[in-house]
Amino acid sequence: MPDERPSAEGPATFREVFAQHEFRAVFVAGALSWVGDYVAKAAVTLLVYQQTRSVALSATAFAVSFLPWLLGGPVLAALAERYPYRRVMVTCDLIRMALMLLIAIPALPYQVVLALIFAATLANPPSQAAKSALMPQMLSGDRLVLGLSLNSSIGQAAQVVGYVFGAAVASIDPEVALLFNAATFALSALLVRLGVRDRPASMAPAHRTHLLRETRQGFTIVFGTPVLRSIAVLVFSAMLFSIVPEGLAAAWANEGAKGGLSTGAAQAVIMVANPVGFILGGLLVSRLFGPTRRMKLMRPLAVFAPLALVPALLNPPPLVVALLAALCGFAVAGMLPMANGLFVQALPNGFRARAFGVMATGVQVIQGFAVLVTGLLADRFPIPVVVGLWSAAGVVLMAVATLRWPDRQTVDDAIAEASAANTEAPHSTGRPGKGGTAGAPEPRSDDGHRRHAVT
């Protein structure tokens, strides 16, 4: 089995990563489906508004896409562990394609549109969990870290392109935008089916228990393993503040648009700044610095991310706000690929989809919580004050999280234990065993002693 720990050598290259034909297929398929998804969000939002002339219902159409993660993301992700990842991804793409074709039927009542959108987005958690779990099976070493960075960056780029293209097409004919999304899912399914090697499910049928129990095991291994828990805290903390400028952009632009920009332009530059910074940070940091240097940069970048937003207290013009948001996105993206790479390396194979469900659900919930709380505060206090003080609190939170970061030996031990478990029992993970789950290492506590029955 290849050694997946980051080496001290120079960084992997884009050529090395894209030379892996399976990664190329998954990368292009993901880019297509992401662009299609954002196009569809823009189209469905407009479609519902055209029917109802209700801003609330239009916003509901947008928010419905987040509900599956909040209502059952970890359970749906655990389901992906039971079947071959390629089959899960292809099946989810075909389901979403069929439902998008139904939504594109003209004059469909908006209630049916909302129900179909919800049904289509139920396929997102298992599909994304399978993709995340498949990544370390396709790439190893520093190529894995760069591959994760490329995937994160293309997701952010797809958001920008999808919203712009979707809004333009939907303004002419929303049904055409929905048909475009259906076509992207069909192409994605074809690329994955032809370009990805079939592998057995990480959890054999004989080792299945109860889906809810398997889901709980995903939570237990993430929060019961010191290294995984530290990474989760770092990632969740980053999500608490990086989303805030984007979430408050509309109100911020309407209340204080200045600097020669219209309200619409001010909102746009604030909203796209974080994704643009994220793209640049993920690609540049992963490509320019070797694994050892990136590991050293991870904690300073984690603290700098909220620190970049603290000058919002001075109520700067929208272009400066956008610059601050871009710097925050740059720092978060520079930190995340290394954290993600360590996460998958310290995780036994049979838990990867479930752990992804836990992390993705946490990110969705925390981002929604951050926007909701800062929005409520902004009803009583000026937005620059809210964002600045919220970010200052983020600096303190990140400083505490980085000070409690495990030492290198603890990280190496966790990766070695996961690698040993994968070598000894690559397909038995998920069977209840003595003191935990068969095939999974017993996570160590912070003082180095074994924990009991944590998985």
TORKOL-4160 file (C-alpha; in steps of 0.2 Angstrom, whole numbers, padded with zeros to 4 digits, m for minus):
455
<pt num="1" X="0000" Y="0000" Z="0000"/>
<pt num="2" X="0007" Y="0017" Z="m0004"/>
<pt num="3" X="0013" Y="0029" Z="0009"/>
<pt num="4" X="0000" Y="0043" Z="0010"/>
<pt num="5" X="0010" Y="0054" Z="0022"/>
<pt num="6" X="0016" Y="0070" Z="0016"/>
<pt num="7" X="0034" Y="0069" Z="0012"/>
<pt num="8" X="0048" Y="0082" Z="0015"/>
<pt num="9" X="0051" Y="0083" Z="m0004"/>
<pt num="10" X="0046" Y="0097" Z="m0016"/>
<pt num="11" X="0027" Y="0099" Z="m0019"/>
<pt num="12" X="0018" Y="0088" Z="m0032"/>
<pt num="13" X="0015" Y="0096" Z="m0049"/>
<pt num="14" X="m0002" Y="0098" Z="m0058"/>
<pt num="15" X="0005" Y="0087" Z="m0072"/>
<pt num="16" X="0008" Y="0073" Z="m0059"/>
<pt num="17" X="m0010" Y="0074" Z="m0053"/>
<pt num="18" X="m0018" Y="0076" Z="m0070"/>
<pt num="19" X="m0008" Y="0061" Z="m0076"/>
<pt num="20" X="m0019" Y="0050" Z="m0065"/>
<pt num="21" X="m0033" Y="0046" Z="m0078"/>
<pt num="22" X="m0046" Y="0042" Z="m0064"/>
<pt num="23" X="m0043" Y="0059" Z="m0056"/>
<pt num="24" X="m0045" Y="0067" Z="m0073"/>
<pt num="25" X="m0062" Y="0059" Z="m0075"/>
<pt num="26" X="m0068" Y="0063" Z="m0057"/>
<pt num="27" X="m0061" Y="0081" Z="m0058"/>
<pt num="28" X="m0070" Y="0085" Z="m0075"/>
<pt num="29" X="m0086" Y="0076" Z="m0069"/>
<pt num="30" X="m0086" Y="0086" Z="m0053"/>
<pt num="31" X="m0083" Y="0102" Z="m0062"/>
<pt num="32" X="m0098" Y="0099" Z="m0074"/>
<pt num="33" X="m0110" Y="0094" Z="m0060"/>
<pt num="34" X="m0105" Y="0109" Z="m0049"/>
<pt num="35" X="m0108" Y="0121" Z="m0063"/>
<pt num="36" X="m0124" Y="0113" Z="m0068"/>
<pt num="37" X="m0130" Y="0114" Z="m0049"/>
<pt num="38" X="m0126" Y="0132" Z="m0048"/>
<pt num="39" X="m0135" Y="0136" Z="m0064"/>
<pt num="40" X="m0150" Y="0126" Z="m0058"/>
<pt num="41" X="m0150" Y="0136" Z="m0042"/>
<pt num="42" X="m0151" Y="0152" Z="m0051"/>
<pt num="43" X="m0164" Y="0145" Z="m0063"/>
<pt num="44" X="m0175" Y="0138" Z="m0049"/>
<pt num="45" X="m0175" Y="0153" Z="m0039"/>
<pt num="46" X="m0180" Y="0164" Z="m0054"/>
<pt num="47" X="m0193" Y="0151" Z="m0059"/>
<pt num="48" X="m0202" Y="0151" Z="m0042"/>
<pt num="49" X="m0201" Y="0170" Z="m0041"/>
<pt num="50" X="m0209" Y="0172" Z="m0058"/>
<pt num="51" X="m0223" Y="0160" Z="m0053"/>
<pt num="52" X="m0226" Y="0168" Z="m0036"/>
<pt num="53" X="m0218" Y="0185" Z="m0035"/>
<pt num="54" X="m0213" Y="0181" Z="m0018"/>
<pt num="55" X="m0196" Y="0184" Z="m0012"/>
<pt num="56" X="m0198" Y="0172" Z="0003"/>
<pt num="57" X="m0203" Y="0158" Z="m0008"/>
<pt num="58" X="m0189" Y="0162" Z="m0020"/>
<pt num="59" X="m0177" Y="0161" Z="m0006"/>
<pt num="60" X="m0184" Y="0145" Z="0000"/>
<pt num="61" X="m0181" Y="0137" Z="m0017"/>
<pt num="62" X="m0163" Y="0142" Z="m0014"/>
<pt num="63" X="m0162" Y="0136" Z="0004"/>
<pt num="64" X="m0170" Y="0119" Z="0000"/>
<pt num="65" X="m0153" Y="0113" Z="m0007"/>
<pt num="66" X="m0145" Y="0114" Z="0010"/>
<pt num="67" X="m0159" Y="0104" Z="0019"/>
<pt num="68" X="m0153" Y="0086" Z="0015"/>
<pt num="69" X="m0136" Y="0090" Z="0024"/>
<pt num="70" X="m0145" Y="0097" Z="0039"/>
<pt num="71" X="m0159" Y="0084" Z="0040"/>
<pt num="72" X="m0149" Y="0068" Z="0036"/>
<pt num="73" X="m0132" Y="0071" Z="0029"/>
<pt num="74" X="m0122" Y="0059" Z="0040"/>
<pt num="75" X="m0135" Y="0045" Z="0037"/>
<pt num="76" X="m0135" Y="0047" Z="0018"/>
<pt num="77" X="m0116" Y="0048" Z="0018"/>
<pt num="78" X="m0115" Y="0032" Z="0028"/>
<pt num="79" X="m0126" Y="0024" Z="0015"/>
<pt num="80" X="m0112" Y="0027" Z="0002"/>
<pt num="81" X="m0100" Y="0016" Z="0013"/>
<pt num="82" X="m0111" Y="0001" Z="0009"/>
<pt num="83" X="m0109" Y="0001" Z="m0010"/>
<pt num="84" X="m0094" Y="0003" Z="m0022"/>
<pt num="85" X="m0090" Y="0022" Z="m0023"/>
<pt num="86" X="m0091" Y="0022" Z="m0042"/>
<pt num="87" X="m0109" Y="0015" Z="m0042"/>
<pt num="88" X="m0114" Y="0027" Z="m0029"/>
<pt num="89" X="m0108" Y="0042" Z="m0039"/>
<pt num="90" X="m0116" Y="0036" Z="m0056"/>
<pt num="91" X="m0132" Y="0032" Z="m0048"/>
<pt num="92" X="m0134" Y="0049" Z="m0039"/>
<pt num="93" X="m0130" Y="0058" Z="m0055"/>
<pt num="94" X="m0143" Y="0048" Z="m0065"/>
<pt num="95" X="m0156" Y="0051" Z="m0051"/>
<pt num="96" X="m0152" Y="0070" Z="m0052"/>
<pt num="97" X="m0153" Y="0070" Z="m0071"/>
<pt num="98" X="m0170" Y="0062" Z="m0071"/>
<pt num="99" X="m0177" Y="0074" Z="m0058"/>
<pt num="100" X="m0170" Y="0090" Z="m0066"/>
<pt num="101" X="m0179" Y="0084" Z="m0082"/>
<pt num="102" X="m0195" Y="0083" Z="m0073"/>
<pt num="103" X="m0192" Y="0101" Z="m0065"/>
<pt num="104" X="m0189" Y="0108" Z="m0083"/>
<pt num="105" X="m0207" Y="0103" Z="m0088"/>
<pt num="106" X="m0216" Y="0120" Z="m0091"/>
<pt num="107" X="m0229" Y="0127" Z="m0080"/>
<pt num="108" X="m0225" Y="0115" Z="m0066"/>
<pt num="109" X="m0233" Y="0121" Z="m0049"/>
<pt num="110" X="m0220" Y="0129" Z="m0038"/>
<pt num="111" X="m0224" Y="0117" Z="m0024"/>
<pt num="112" X="m0219" Y="0102" Z="m0035"/>
<pt num="113" X="m0204" Y="0111" Z="m0040"/>
<pt num="114" X="m0198" Y="0113" Z="m0022"/>
<pt num="115" X="m0202" Y="0095" Z="m0019"/>
<pt num="116" X="m0192" Y="0089" Z="m0034"/>
<pt num="117" X="m0177" Y="0100" Z="m0029"/>
<pt num="118" X="m0177" Y="0093" Z="m0012"/>
<pt num="119" X="m0178" Y="0075" Z="m0019"/>
<pt num="120" X="m0164" Y="0079" Z="m0031"/>
<pt num="121" X="m0152" Y="0086" Z="m0017"/>
<pt num="122" X="m0155" Y="0071" Z="m0007"/>
<pt num="123" X="m0142" Y="0063" Z="m0019"/>
<pt num="124" X="m0129" Y="0076" Z="m0015"/>
<pt num="125" X="m0123" Y="0069" Z="0002"/>
<pt num="126" X="m0120" Y="0051" Z="m0004"/>
<pt num="127" X="m0112" Y="0057" Z="m0020"/>
<pt num="128" X="m0100" Y="0069" Z="m0012"/>
<pt num="129" X="m0096" Y="0057" Z="0002"/>
<pt num="130" X="m0091" Y="0043" Z="m0011"/>
<pt num="131" X="m0081" Y="0055" Z="m0021"/>
<pt num="132" X="m0071" Y="0061" Z="m0005"/>
<pt num="133" X="m0068" Y="0043" Z="0000"/>
<pt num="134" X="m0062" Y="0038" Z="m0017"/>
<pt num="135" X="m0049" Y="0052" Z="m0018"/>
<pt num="136" X="m0036" Y="0044" Z="m0007"/>
<pt num="137" X="m0038" Y="0028" Z="m0017"/>
<pt num="138" X="m0033" Y="0037" Z="m0033"/>
<pt num="139" X="m0020" Y="0048" Z="m0027"/>
<pt num="140" X="m0006" Y="0046" Z="m0013"/>
<pt num="141" X="0007" Y="0057" Z="m0005"/>
<pt num="142" X="0008" Y="0075" Z="m0009"/>
<pt num="143" X="m0002" Y="0072" Z="m0025"/>
<pt num="144" X="m0017" Y="0069" Z="m0014"/>
<pt num="145" X="m0015" Y="0086" Z="m0005"/>
<pt num="146" X="m0014" Y="0095" Z="m0022"/>
<pt num="147" X="m0029" Y="0085" Z="m0029"/>
<pt num="148" X="m0039" Y="0090" Z="m0014"/>
<pt num="149" X="m0034" Y="0108" Z="m0017"/>
<pt num="150" X="m0039" Y="0107" Z="m0035"/>
<pt num="151" X="m0056" Y="0100" Z="m0031"/>
<pt num="152" X="m0059" Y="0114" Z="m0018"/>
<pt num="153" X="m0054" Y="0127" Z="m0030"/>
<pt num="154" X="m0064" Y="0121" Z="m0045"/>
<pt num="155" X="m0079" Y="0120" Z="m0033"/>
<pt num="156" X="m0077" Y="0139" Z="m0029"/>
<pt num="157" X="m0074" Y="0143" Z="m0048"/>
<pt num="158" X="m0090" Y="0133" Z="m0052"/>
<pt num="159" X="m0100" Y="0144" Z="m0040"/>
<pt num="160" X="m0094" Y="0160" Z="m0048"/>
<pt num="161" X="m0097" Y="0153" Z="m0066"/>
<pt num="162" X="m0113" Y="0144" Z="m0062"/>
<pt num="163" X="m0121" Y="0159" Z="m0054"/>
<pt num="164" X="m0116" Y="0171" Z="m0068"/>
<pt num="165" X="m0121" Y="0159" Z="m0082"/>
<pt num="166" X="m0136" Y="0153" Z="m0073"/>
<pt num="167" X="m0143" Y="0170" Z="m0070"/>
<pt num="168" X="m0140" Y="0175" Z="m0089"/>
<pt num="169" X="m0148" Y="0159" Z="m0096"/>
<pt num="170" X="m0162" Y="0159" Z="m0083"/>
<pt num="171" X="m0167" Y="0177" Z="m0087"/>
<pt num="172" X="m0171" Y="0171" Z="m0105"/>
<pt num="173" X="m0178" Y="0154" Z="m0101"/>
<pt num="174" X="m0176" Y="0145" Z="m0084"/>
<pt num="175" X="m0181" Y="0128" Z="m0092"/>
<pt num="176" X="m0166" Y="0129" Z="m0104"/>
<pt num="177" X="m0155" Y="0131" Z="m0088"/>
<pt num="178" X="m0162" Y="0116" Z="m0080"/>
<pt num="179" X="m0160" Y="0105" Z="m0096"/>
<pt num="180" X="m0142" Y="0111" Z="m0096"/>
<pt num="181" X="m0140" Y="0105" Z="m0078"/>
<pt num="182" X="m0148" Y="0088" Z="m0082"/>
<pt num="183" X="m0135" Y="0086" Z="m0097"/>
<pt num="184" X="m0121" Y="0090" Z="m0085"/>
<pt num="185" X="m0126" Y="0076" Z="m0073"/>
<pt num="186" X="m0128" Y="0064" Z="m0088"/>
<pt num="187" X="m0110" Y="0068" Z="m0094"/>
<pt num="188" X="m0104" Y="0067" Z="m0076"/>
<pt num="189" X="m0111" Y="0049" Z="m0074"/>
<pt num="190" X="m0104" Y="0044" Z="m0091"/>
<pt num="191" X="m0086" Y="0051" Z="m0086"/>
<pt num="192" X="m0086" Y="0042" Z="m0069"/>
<pt num="193" X="m0093" Y="0026" Z="m0077"/>
<pt num="194" X="m0080" Y="0025" Z="m0090"/>
<pt num="195" X="m0065" Y="0033" Z="m0082"/>
<pt num="196" X="m0065" Y="0026" Z="m0064"/>
<pt num="197" X="m0060" Y="0008" Z="m0060"/>
<pt num="198" X="m0073" Y="m0002" Z="m0051"/>
<pt num="199" X="m0068" Y="m0006" Z="m0033"/>
<pt num="200" X="m0077" Y="m0016" Z="m0020"/>
<pt num="201" X="m0087" Y="m0008" Z="m0006"/>
<pt num="202" X="m0077" Y="m0003" Z="0009"/>
<pt num="203" X="m0089" Y="m0011" Z="0020"/>
<pt num="204" X="m0093" Y="m0029" Z="0015"/>
<pt num="205" X="m0112" Y="m0034" Z="0017"/>
<pt num="206" X="m0107" Y="m0047" Z="0031"/>
<pt num="207" X="m0101" Y="m0032" Z="0041"/>
<pt num="208" X="m0116" Y="m0021" Z="0040"/>
<pt num="209" X="m0125" Y="m0017" Z="0056"/>
<pt num="210" X="m0138" Y="m0004" Z="0057"/>
<pt num="211" X="m0137" Y="0012" Z="0047"/>
<pt num="212" X="m0140" Y="0024" Z="0062"/>
<pt num="213" X="m0126" Y="0014" Z="0072"/>
<pt num="214" X="m0114" Y="0015" Z="0057"/>
<pt num="215" X="m0118" Y="0034" Z="0056"/>
<pt num="216" X="m0115" Y="0036" Z="0075"/>
<pt num="217" X="m0098" Y="0027" Z="0072"/>
<pt num="218" X="m0093" Y="0041" Z="0060"/>
<pt num="219" X="m0096" Y="0054" Z="0073"/>
<pt num="220" X="m0087" Y="0044" Z="0086"/>
<pt num="221" X="m0071" Y="0042" Z="0076"/>
<pt num="222" X="m0071" Y="0060" Z="0071"/>
<pt num="223" X="m0073" Y="0067" Z="0088"/>
<pt num="224" X="m0065" Y="0053" Z="0098"/>
<pt num="225" X="m0049" Y="0053" Z="0089"/>
<pt num="226" X="m0037" Y="0067" Z="0095"/>
<pt num="227" X="m0030" Y="0071" Z="0078"/>
<pt num="228" X="m0046" Y="0070" Z="0068"/>
<pt num="229" X="m0055" Y="0081" Z="0082"/>
<pt num="230" X="m0041" Y="0094" Z="0081"/>
<pt num="231" X="m0044" Y="0095" Z="0062"/>
<pt num="232" X="m0063" Y="0096" Z="0064"/>
<pt num="233" X="m0061" Y="0110" Z="0076"/>
<pt num="234" X="m0049" Y="0120" Z="0065"/>
<pt num="235" X="m0061" Y="0118" Z="0050"/>
<pt num="236" X="m0077" Y="0122" Z="0059"/>
<pt num="237" X="m0069" Y="0137" Z="0067"/>
<pt num="238" X="m0064" Y="0143" Z="0050"/>
<pt num="239" X="m0081" Y="0142" Z="0043"/>
<pt num="240" X="m0088" Y="0152" Z="0057"/>
<pt num="241" X="m0081" Y="0169" Z="0050"/>
<pt num="242" X="m0076" Y="0166" Z="0032"/>
<pt num="243" X="m0094" Y="0165" Z="0026"/>
<pt num="244" X="m0100" Y="0181" Z="0035"/>
<pt num="245" X="m0095" Y="0194" Z="0022"/>
<pt num="246" X="m0104" Y="0184" Z="0008"/>
<pt num="247" X="m0119" Y="0181" Z="0019"/>
<pt num="248" X="m0121" Y="0199" Z="0024"/>
<pt num="249" X="m0116" Y="0206" Z="0007"/>
<pt num="250" X="m0133" Y="0211" Z="0001"/>
<pt num="251" X="m0137" Y="0221" Z="0017"/>
<pt num="252" X="m0120" Y="0228" Z="0018"/>
<pt num="253" X="m0120" Y="0235" Z="0000"/>
<pt num="254" X="m0138" Y="0242" Z="0003"/>
<pt num="255" X="m0133" Y="0251" Z="0019"/>
<pt num="256" X="m0116" Y="0257" Z="0015"/>
<pt num="257" X="m0113" Y="0257" Z="m0004"/>
<pt num="258" X="m0100" Y="0270" Z="m0008"/>
<pt num="259" X="m0083" Y="0272" Z="m0017"/>
<pt num="260" X="m0091" Y="0274" Z="m0034"/>
<pt num="261" X="m0100" Y="0258" Z="m0035"/>
<pt num="262" X="m0119" Y="0255" Z="m0037"/>
<pt num="263" X="m0128" Y="0244" Z="m0024"/>
<pt num="264" X="m0128" Y="0229" Z="m0035"/>
<pt num="265" X="m0110" Y="0231" Z="m0040"/>
<pt num="266" X="m0105" Y="0232" Z="m0022"/>
<pt num="267" X="m0115" Y="0217" Z="m0017"/>
<pt num="268" X="m0107" Y="0207" Z="m0032"/>
<pt num="269" X="m0089" Y="0211" Z="m0028"/>
<pt num="270" X="m0091" Y="0207" Z="m0009"/>
<pt num="271" X="m0100" Y="0190" Z="m0014"/>
<pt num="272" X="m0087" Y="0184" Z="m0026"/>
<pt num="273" X="m0071" Y="0190" Z="m0016"/>
<pt num="274" X="m0070" Y="0175" Z="m0005"/>
<pt num="275" X="m0072" Y="0162" Z="m0018"/>
<pt num="276" X="m0059" Y="0171" Z="m0029"/>
<pt num="277" X="m0047" Y="0172" Z="m0014"/>
<pt num="278" X="m0050" Y="0154" Z="m0010"/>
<pt num="279" X="m0046" Y="0149" Z="m0028"/>
<pt num="280" X="m0030" Y="0158" Z="m0028"/>
<pt num="281" X="m0025" Y="0153" Z="m0010"/>
<pt num="282" X="m0028" Y="0134" Z="m0013"/>
<pt num="283" X="m0018" Y="0134" Z="m0030"/>
<pt num="284" X="m0004" Y="0145" Z="m0025"/>
<pt num="285" X="0000" Y="0138" Z="m0007"/>
<pt num="286" X="m0002" Y="0120" Z="m0013"/>
<pt num="287" X="0009" Y="0122" Z="m0028"/>
<pt num="288" X="0023" Y="0134" Z="m0022"/>
<pt num="289" X="0026" Y="0126" Z="m0005"/>
<pt num="290" X="0032" Y="0109" Z="m0001"/>
<pt num="291" X="0023" Y="0098" Z="0012"/>
<pt num="292" X="0034" Y="0102" Z="0026"/>
<pt num="293" X="0032" Y="0121" Z="0024"/>
<pt num="294" X="0014" Y="0120" Z="0021"/>
<pt num="295" X="0012" Y="0110" Z="0038"/>
<pt num="296" X="0022" Y="0125" Z="0046"/>
<pt num="297" X="0011" Y="0138" Z="0038"/>
<pt num="298" X="m0006" Y="0129" Z="0042"/>
<pt num="299" X="m0007" Y="0137" Z="0060"/>
<pt num="300" X="m0002" Y="0155" Z="0055"/>
<pt num="301" X="m0014" Y="0155" Z="0041"/>
<pt num="302" X="m0028" Y="0149" Z="0052"/>
<pt num="303" X="m0025" Y="0164" Z="0064"/>
<pt num="304" X="m0023" Y="0176" Z="0049"/>
<pt num="305" X="m0040" Y="0171" Z="0041"/>
<pt num="306" X="m0051" Y="0180" Z="0054"/>
<pt num="307" X="m0038" Y="0193" Z="0057"/>
<pt num="308" X="m0040" Y="0199" Z="0039"/>
<pt num="309" X="m0058" Y="0203" Z="0043"/>
<pt num="310" X="m0055" Y="0213" Z="0059"/>
<pt num="311" X="m0052" Y="0230" Z="0049"/>
<pt num="312" X="m0070" Y="0229" Z="0044"/>
<pt num="313" X="m0072" Y="0239" Z="0061"/>
<pt num="314" X="m0066" Y="0254" Z="0051"/>
<pt num="315" X="m0081" Y="0253" Z="0039"/>
<pt num="316" X="m0071" Y="0253" Z="0023"/>
<pt num="317" X="m0078" Y="0255" Z="0006"/>
<pt num="318" X="m0085" Y="0239" Z="m0003"/>
<pt num="319" X="m0069" Y="0237" Z="m0013"/>
<pt num="320" X="m0059" Y="0236" Z="0003"/>
<pt num="321" X="m0071" Y="0225" Z="0011"/>
<pt num="322" X="m0069" Y="0213" Z="m0005"/>
<pt num="323" X="m0050" Y="0214" Z="m0003"/>
<pt num="324" X="m0052" Y="0209" Z="0016"/>
<pt num="325" X="m0064" Y="0194" Z="0011"/>
<pt num="326" X="m0052" Y="0189" Z="m0003"/>
<pt num="327" X="m0037" Y="0188" Z="0010"/>
<pt num="328" X="m0048" Y="0178" Z="0022"/>
<pt num="329" X="m0053" Y="0166" Z="0008"/>
<pt num="330" X="m0034" Y="0165" Z="0003"/>
<pt num="331" X="m0029" Y="0160" Z="0020"/>
<pt num="332" X="m0043" Y="0147" Z="0023"/>
<pt num="333" X="m0039" Y="0139" Z="0006"/>
<pt num="334" X="m0020" Y="0139" Z="0010"/>
<pt num="335" X="m0024" Y="0130" Z="0026"/>
<pt num="336" X="m0038" Y="0118" Z="0021"/>
<pt num="337" X="m0030" Y="0106" Z="0009"/>
<pt num="338" X="m0016" Y="0101" Z="0021"/>
<pt num="339" X="m0029" Y="0099" Z="0035"/>
<pt num="340" X="m0040" Y="0088" Z="0023"/>
<pt num="341" X="m0025" Y="0078" Z="0017"/>
<pt num="342" X="m0021" Y="0074" Z="0035"/>
<pt num="343" X="m0039" Y="0070" Z="0039"/>
<pt num="344" X="m0040" Y="0057" Z="0026"/>
<pt num="345" X="m0023" Y="0049" Z="0030"/>
<pt num="346" X="m0027" Y="0047" Z="0048"/>
<pt num="347" X="m0044" Y="0039" Z="0044"/>
<pt num="348" X="m0047" Y="0020" Z="0041"/>
<pt num="349" X="m0053" Y="0017" Z="0023"/>
<pt num="350" X="m0070" Y="0010" Z="0029"/>
<pt num="351" X="m0074" Y="0027" Z="0038"/>
<pt num="352" X="m0070" Y="0039" Z="0025"/>
<pt num="353" X="m0088" Y="0042" Z="0018"/>
<pt num="354" X="m0095" Y="0043" Z="0035"/>
<pt num="355" X="m0082" Y="0055" Z="0042"/>
<pt num="356" X="m0085" Y="0066" Z="0026"/>
<pt num="357" X="m0104" Y="0066" Z="0030"/>
<pt num="358" X="m0100" Y="0072" Z="0048"/>
<pt num="359" X="m0088" Y="0086" Z="0042"/>
<pt num="360" X="m0099" Y="0092" Z="0028"/>
<pt num="361" X="m0114" Y="0093" Z="0038"/>
<pt num="362" X="m0105" Y="0102" Z="0052"/>
<pt num="363" X="m0098" Y="0115" Z="0039"/>
<pt num="364" X="m0116" Y="0117" Z="0032"/>
<pt num="365" X="m0124" Y="0120" Z="0050"/>
<pt num="366" X="m0110" Y="0131" Z="0056"/>
<pt num="367" X="m0110" Y="0142" Z="0040"/>
<pt num="368" X="m0129" Y="0144" Z="0042"/>
<pt num="369" X="m0127" Y="0147" Z="0061"/>
<pt num="370" X="m0114" Y="0161" Z="0058"/>
<pt num="371" X="m0124" Y="0170" Z="0045"/>
<pt num="372" X="m0140" Y="0169" Z="0055"/>
<pt num="373" X="m0132" Y="0175" Z="0071"/>
<pt num="374" X="m0122" Y="0189" Z="0063"/>
<pt num="375" X="m0138" Y="0194" Z="0053"/>
<pt num="376" X="m0148" Y="0195" Z="0069"/>
<pt num="377" X="m0134" Y="0206" Z="0077"/>
<pt num="378" X="m0133" Y="0217" Z="0062"/>
<pt num="379" X="m0152" Y="0221" Z="0065"/>
<pt num="380" X="m0146" Y="0230" Z="0081"/>
<pt num="381" X="m0128" Y="0236" Z="0077"/>
<pt num="382" X="m0119" Y="0242" Z="0062"/>
<pt num="383" X="m0113" Y="0228" Z="0050"/>
<pt num="384" X="m0095" Y="0234" Z="0050"/>
<pt num="385" X="m0095" Y="0233" Z="0070"/>
<pt num="386" X="m0103" Y="0216" Z="0069"/>
<pt num="387" X="m0091" Y="0208" Z="0056"/>
<pt num="388" X="m0076" Y="0216" Z="0065"/>
<pt num="389" X="m0080" Y="0210" Z="0082"/>
<pt num="390" X="m0085" Y="0193" Z="0076"/>
<pt num="391" X="m0069" Y="0191" Z="0067"/>
<pt num="392" X="m0059" Y="0197" Z="0082"/>
<pt num="393" X="m0067" Y="0183" Z="0092"/>
<pt num="394" X="m0062" Y="0172" Z="0078"/>
<pt num="395" X="m0044" Y="0176" Z="0080"/>
<pt num="396" X="m0045" Y="0171" Z="0099"/>
<pt num="397" X="m0054" Y="0155" Z="0094"/>
<pt num="398" X="m0041" Y="0151" Z="0081"/>
<pt num="399" X="m0027" Y="0155" Z="0092"/>
<pt num="400" X="m0034" Y="0143" Z="0105"/>
<pt num="401" X="m0037" Y="0129" Z="0092"/>
<pt num="402" X="m0019" Y="0131" Z="0085"/>
<pt num="403" X="m0011" Y="0131" Z="0102"/>
<pt num="404" X="m0020" Y="0114" Z="0106"/>
<pt num="405" X="m0014" Y="0107" Z="0089"/>
<pt num="406" X="m0006" Y="0089" Z="0092"/>
<pt num="407" X="0012" Y="0088" Z="0090"/>
<pt num="408" X="0020" Y="0080" Z="0074"/>
<pt num="409" X="0023" Y="0063" Z="0083"/>
<pt num="410" X="0005" Y="0062" Z="0088"/>
<pt num="411" X="0000" Y="0065" Z="0070"/>
<pt num="412" X="0012" Y="0053" Z="0063"/>
<pt num="413" X="0006" Y="0040" Z="0075"/>
<pt num="414" X="m0012" Y="0042" Z="0070"/>
<pt num="415" X="m0008" Y="0041" Z="0051"/>
<pt num="416" X="0003" Y="0025" Z="0055"/>
<pt num="417" X="m0012" Y="0017" Z="0065"/>
<pt num="418" X="m0024" Y="0021" Z="0051"/>
<pt num="419" X="m0012" Y="0014" Z="0038"/>
<pt num="420" X="m0009" Y="m0002" Z="0048"/>
<pt num="421" X="m0028" Y="m0005" Z="0050"/>
<pt num="422" X="m0030" Y="m0002" Z="0031"/>
<pt num="423" X="m0017" Y="m0015" Z="0027"/>
<pt num="424" X="m0023" Y="m0028" Z="0040"/>
<pt num="425" X="m0042" Y="m0027" Z="0036"/>
<pt num="426" X="m0045" Y="m0017" Z="0021"/>
<pt num="427" X="m0063" Y="m0022" Z="0019"/>
<pt num="428" X="m0069" Y="m0027" Z="0037"/>
<pt num="429" X="m0071" Y="m0009" Z="0043"/>
<pt num="430" X="m0088" Y="m0007" Z="0050"/>
<pt num="431" X="m0090" Y="m0024" Z="0060"/>
<pt num="432" X="m0093" Y="m0021" Z="0078"/>
<pt num="433" X="m0078" Y="m0028" Z="0088"/>
<pt num="434" X="m0070" Y="m0028" Z="0105"/>
<pt num="435" X="m0067" Y="m0011" Z="0111"/>
<pt num="436" X="m0072" Y="m0003" Z="0094"/>
<pt num="437" X="m0075" Y="m0007" Z="0076"/>
<pt num="438" X="m0065" Y="m0021" Z="0068"/>
<pt num="439" X="m0052" Y="m0015" Z="0056"/>
<pt num="440" X="m0051" Y="0002" Z="0064"/>
<pt num="441" X="m0037" Y="0008" Z="0076"/>
<pt num="442" X="m0042" Y="0013" Z="0093"/>
<pt num="443" X="m0039" Y="0031" Z="0094"/>
<pt num="444" X="m0027" Y="0038" Z="0107"/>
<pt num="445" X="m0031" Y="0051" Z="0120"/>
<pt num="446" X="m0021" Y="0067" Z="0121"/>
<pt num="447" X="m0010" Y="0059" Z="0134"/>
<pt num="448" X="m0005" Y="0044" Z="0123"/>
<pt num="449" X="m0016" Y="0031" Z="0132"/>
<pt num="450" X="m0028" Y="0020" Z="0123"/>
<pt num="451" X="m0047" Y="0026" Z="0123"/>
<pt num="452" X="m0060" Y="0012" Z="0126"/>
<pt num="453" X="m0074" Y="0008" Z="0113"/>
<pt num="454" X="m0072" Y="0025" Z="0104"/>
<pt num="455" X="m0076" Y="0018" Z="0087"/>
